[in-house]
Amino acid sequence: MKKIIILICGFISLGNLQAQDANKPIHAFKLDDCIVYAQKNNVQVKNALLAIESQKQTNREIAAAALPTINTSLGGTDYIKIPTSLLPGQIFGQAAGTFIPVQFGTKFNANYGANIQQLLFDGQVFIALQARSTSMQLQVNNAALTEEGIKANIYKIYYQLSASKTQLNILDANIERLNKLAHDAEIMYQNGFAEKLDVDKVSVQLNNLQTEKLKATNSVAIGYMGLKMLMGMPVKDSLVLTDVINEQNLTGDVLVENDFQYAIRKDFQYLNTVKKMNQFNVKRYQLSNLPTVSMSGAYSKNAQRSKFDFFESGNWFATSLVSLNINLPIFNGFATDARIKRTKIELKQVENQIEALKNNIDNEITQAKLNYMSSVATVQFQKKNMTLAETVYAQTKKKFETGTGSNTEISAAQADLVSAQNNYMNALYSALIAKVDLLKATGKL
């Protein structure tokens, strides 16, 4: 009875696990699908896009400095004890040096009013208004640069996983081939046409391939986890890669010579925008030496009562004014001069970075072209080598099956075939990575 209960519980648990797997989202993605998903879900990309929205609000705040400011006020005072003032006694015919305490005002006072302020000229605000579009462009360039980096990494990981999947298929085929070879060797041994050593050698090769497959399987699983994290996909979701890499992925006019422009590189665009922001910063401090001009106006009414009857009849006394304010800076301890010189130094630093970036881009393009051409040539060489290894293995296998070949020959041919297949896949993956690097270097990714 206990065994039956345990068995039933086991079936129930298995059913629950299967139900959980059935509810797990499954994503069958091509390479482009992974990139689109990452653009919507990667944390860095989302934060870069949020930075653009944040800059929009910052620009609104800057624009507010050029708009009028309007405030209203309403207040009331109850003097529990009315303030006392001292008047000279001489006014009332008393001796000099004497004072008479008197109280002015009423117990209750009330006032309401409104004031408006308008900035007419401020050099720093004027430059800030001009720099709004550049500030926005800086955030846009930063988002594009972030997306490009994520895109390049997704390309590389996707190609790596696709290559690993193909290598697993090759391993399965080799394992199947060795299983058949082991079966044939066992029959030949039983019939006296082979030695026990020959059977053991095939078994060793088979065990090595199975161990290699286990390591490759674990590596692929870890790679899938990394790709999910990069895309912003929940780890519990299931991801299936539908693209299979082959030599067709290497096609394309990536080596077409054209008039390369630094401006198409996103990092170059970003640095140029930083340069413009620094130029605005220099102008901002230069114009801070100019006077600031503003105008303000106010209107208010107030009333005094001995009783709290402000909402009944009684006089309210109005006050109104308009004023023009000019603030002219004279001397602030050379602080403005220090700010101007500092910002000019920062501008020069950015200009140096731009020149260094140009040199780095030239170097990247040259290296990427050489790596790509070398990788493509290696792929062609390894493909021929793999085809040759397959031919050698097939001929060696026929000799072994007819009894004219040795186990040493078939083992060596099998090892050469596995090595050639792995070398071909590694060369193809390296060529694809070189293509990604070349596209990124030329600003075409």
Secondary structure, DSSP 8 states (H G I E B T S, - for coil): -HHHHHHHHHHHHHHHHHHHHHHS-EEEE-HHHHHHHHHHH-HHHHHHHHHHHHHHHHHHHHHHTTS-EEEEEEEEEE-SS--EEEEEGGGGT--TT-EEEEE-S-SEEEEEEEEEEEEEE-HHHHHHHHTHHHHHHHHHHHHHHHHHHHHHHHHHHHHHHHHHHHHHHHHHHHHHHHHHHHHHHHHHHHTTSS-HHHHHHHHHHHHHHHHHHHHHHHHHHHHHHHHHHHHT--TTSEEEE-----GGGG-SSTT------GGGSHHHHHHHHHHHHHHHHHHHHHHTTS-EEEEEEEEEEEEEESSS-TTSS---EEEEEEEEEEE----STTHHHHHHHHHHHHHHHHHHHHHHHHHHHHHHHHHHHHHHHHHHHHHHHHHHHHHHHHHHHHHHHHHHHTTSS-HHHHHHHHHHHHHHHHHHHHHHHHHHHHHHHHHHHTT--
